[in-house]
Amino acid sequence: MEPGNVTRISEFLLLGLSEEPELQPLVFGLFLSMYLVTVFGNLLIILAVSSDPHLHTPMYFFLTNLSFVDICFTSTTVPKMLWNIQTQSKVITYARCLTQMYFFILFTGLDIFLLTVMAYDRFVAICHPLRYTVIMNPWLCALLVLVSWVVSVLYSLLQTSIVLQLSFCTEVEIPHFFCELNQMIQLACSDTFLNNMVMYLATVLLAGGPFLGILYSYSQIVSSIHRISSAQGKYKAFSTCASHLSVVSLFYCTGLGVYLSSAATQSSHSSAVASVIYTVVTPMLNPFIYSLRNRDIKEALMRFSGMPALKGPIVLGLKKCP
């Protein structure tokens, strides 16, 4: 095959999760529901924190950034999938495929870095409470978020620019519901050694490094909590990081599970189905985890929705009971 004929690919076909026509309405309804819950849930977190001056602290500043990234993360993949099901078309242009891959890598990196920054915030709050406001000042918080954006943008640009150098054969079917980096590399018929090396090295550095940072932060947190004498004090200290620990566990466990299962089964379809967990389900669950396990967020959501107007008379009425 001539090189000129190999590289001039104008479009790909996203095979999605299922090719059975009778399942398409079910898949469409399920993903539309999860997408709407994800967007509105994370948007509520952002509005509640922004409208409540009591929550203008480093922890909730990072949480609003995480909620924004989760909205963007899900919006990178799900709307295109829904459009393909609705129009009964699997086509995605070469340019749009690379664009989708770029933003998916970008927001995945931001998720990882923000979770790491939030772990550091909890480490400072519990292990160095007297110096918390000095260490976690507004300048440092903004710098940490900015660095997360810069590193994620540069890494995403690096991966996308390397994929641009690849040549693709006539096989343009992607057995996934979005343009995933690994699937794109597997479709290439040119040498992918550099792509694989960069991908694996980046996984170790940009995913493994932050994960080790999170483990270190929580090892210090557990050690500090263990030194607290009262049970109430231990519970209060642990409750401040329980939500974040739940989100970190969900994100890393599902992401690791996807790649371990895909490596074990060598099935692209199984990998696509498993990836739904960390690309769609995890961002959807994050608002529930933070709102259900965090009293400050629950109170802020009630104030934002006007609930205190109903709450006051009920409390007064209870006080009058003998």
N, C-alpha and C positions, 0 to 999 in steps of 0.2 A: 504493500500500500504506500502510495506516495505521501511524503510528509505534508505537502500542501493540502491533500485531501483529508489528512488526519486531524489537523489542527483547526480546521474551519467548522467547528461545531457551533450551531446557532441556538440550539435548545436541548433541554434534557426532559426526560419523563419521570415524574415523581409517582412511583407505584402506590404509595400510601400504605395504610395498615391492612387493608383488605381489598381484593379485587372483585369480591362477590357483590353484585348489584343490590341484592336484597338487604345487605348489611349497611349500605351507604347511608340511608336515612337515620339509622340508629347511631352510627359513628358521627354523623353530622350533628344530631341533637345532643349527644353526649359531649362532644368537644365544644360546641357552642355554649352549652351550659357551664362547663368548667372554665371557659375563657371569660364569660361574663362575670362569674363569681370571682375569678382572679382579679380582673380589672376593678370591679366595684369594691371588693374587699380591701385591696391594697390602696385604692384611692381614698377609702374611708379612713384608713390608718394615717395617710398623709394629711387629710383635712383635719382630722381630730387632733393630731400633734401640732399642726400649724396654728390652729385656733385656740389652743390652750397654752397660756404663758407658763404654767407650771411644768410643762413638758419640753420646754426649750432648754434641754440639757444635752450633753454629748451623746448619751445612749440613744435618745429618741431622734437626734439629728441623724445618726447613722441608720436608725430604723427607717426613717422616711426615705433616705437614699436607697436603702435596700428594697423598699416597697416600690419606688419608682423604677428601679432596675428590673424588678420582677415583672412589672407591667410590660416594660419594653422587651424583656426576655421572651415572654409568652407571645407578644405581638409580632415577634420576628417570624414565628413558624405557623401558629394556629390559623390566622386569617387567610393565608395562602392555601392552607389545607382545606378550609371551609369553602373557599372560592372554587377550588378544583372539584370538590364533591358537588357543589351546587351547579356548576357549569358542565359537569361530567367531562372535564378536561384534565389531563395529567401534565400538560406542557408547562415548563418554566424556561424562560430564555436564559442563555448563557450569562448575560450580564446580571439578571435578577438572581440567578442562582449564586453567583459569586457575592453579590450584595447581601443576600440572605445569610450566606456562610460567614461573611465578614461580621455582621451584626450579632450573629449567634455566638461566635467566638468572643466578641467584645463583651457582651453581657454575661456570658459564662465566667469570664475572667473577673468582671466586676463583682459578681456574686461571691466568688471565692475570696477576693481581697476585702470586701466589706464585711464578710463573716469573720475574717481574721482580725480586722480592725475592731470589730465589736467585741471579740474575745479579749483583745488587749485592753479595751475600755473597762470590761468587767474585772480584769486582773488588777488594774490600777485602783478601781473603786473598792475592791475587797481587800487587797493586800496593802494598799497605801491610801487608806481613806482620808487621812488628814492632809495629804498632798494632792488629792484628786483634782480639786478645782484649779490648782496651780499647774499640774502636769497636763490635764485635759482641757487646756484653754482653747478658746475659739479659733485661734490661729493654727494650732496643731491639728484640731479636728478638720478644718478646711484643707490643710496641707495633706493629711492622710487620705482624704477623699480625692483630692486632686492627683496625688501620686497614683492612686488606684486607677483613675481614669487614664492617665498618661501611659502607664505600663500596659493596660489592657488594649488601648488604641494601637500602641506600637506593636504589640504581639499579634494582634489581629491583622494589622497591615502586613507584617512579616509573613504570616501564613498565607494570606490572600495573594500576595505578590509572588510567592513561590508556586502556588497553584496555577497562577497565570502562565507560568513557563511550561506547564505540562501540555502534552499532546493527547487528544482523546480519540479513541477509535469509533467505529460505527455503533458500538454498544453504548447507548446513552440512557439506559434505564437505571434509575436510582431506586433501589429497593428500600425506600424510606419515605417519610412524609415531609421531609425538608432536606436541603442540601447540606448534609453532614460532612465534615472534613474528611474523615476516614473513608467514607463511601466515595467521595470525589477522587481521592488518591487511588483507590482500588479500581476505578473506572479508567484511569489513565493507561495508555499503552507505551508511554515513554518511561525513562528511568525515574523511579520515585524514591531512590535511596536518600537523597537530601531531604525530601518531604517527610519521610518516615523518621529520619534522625532528628529533625527539628521538632516534629510532633512528640516523639518520645522524650526528648530532652526537656521540652517545655512542660510536659506532663509532670516530670520529676521535679523541676524547679518551681513552676508556677502553681502546681496543685499540691505536690508533696511538701514543698517549703512552707507555704501557709498552713498546711495541715499540722506539720510539726510545731509551728508557732502556736496554733490553737491548743495542741496537746500540752505544750509547756505552760501556757497560760492557765489551763484548767488544772494541771498538776499543782501549780502554786496556789490556785484558788482552793482546791481541796485541802491542801496542807494548812492554809490559813483558817479555813472553816473548822478543821479538826482541832485547832488550838483554842477555839472559842469554848468557854466553859458551859454556858447555858444552852439548853436545847432550843429555846426560843430564838436565841441569837444565831444559832446554826441554821435554823429554818429560815430566818429573815435574810441571812446572807446568801443562802442557796437559792431562795426564791427570786433574787434579783437577776440570776443568770440561768434559771431553769428554762425559760422560753428560748433563749439563744442556744443553749445546749441542745434542745429538742430540734431546732431548725438545722443546726450544724450536723447533727446525727442523721437527720432525714436526708439532707443534701448529699453528704459524703457517702452514706451507706447505699442510697439509691444509685448514685453515679458510679460507685465502685461495682455495685451489683450488675449494672448494665454492661460494663466492659468485661467483667469476669464471665457473665453468661454468654456474651457474644464470642468471647475467646474459647469458651468450652464447647459451644454448640456449632460454631462456625456458620450460623444461620443469620442472614441479614434481616429476615422478617422477624425473628425472635428478638434481635437487637433493636429493631424499630419499635416493636411493641413494648419492650422493657424501657426504652428511652422516654416513653410517655410519662413515666413516673417522675423523673427529675426535670423534664422540660415543661410539663403541664401540671401534674399533681402537686409537686412540691411548692411552686409559687402560689398555687391555689390554697394550700393548707397554711402557709405562713401567717396570713392575717388571723386565722382562727387560733393558731398557737399563741400568738402574741396577745390577742384580745381575751382569750379564755383563761390564760395563765398569768395575766398581768392586770392588777387592780387599777393601776393608773390609767392604762389604755381603756379599760372598761368604763371608768368614770368619765374619761374624756369623750368617749363615744356617746355616753348618755347625755352629757352636757351639750355635745354638738347636735344631738337629735332632739333636744328639748326635754329630756326625761326628768330633770330636777324639778320641773313644775309639778309633776305628778308625784314625785318622791317625797316632797316636804310634808304635805298633809298626812300622808300615811305614817311617817315617822312620829309626828306630833300626836296622832291618834293612838299610837302604840304606847306613848309615854303616859297617857291619861288612864290607861287600863290599870286596875289595882293589881 
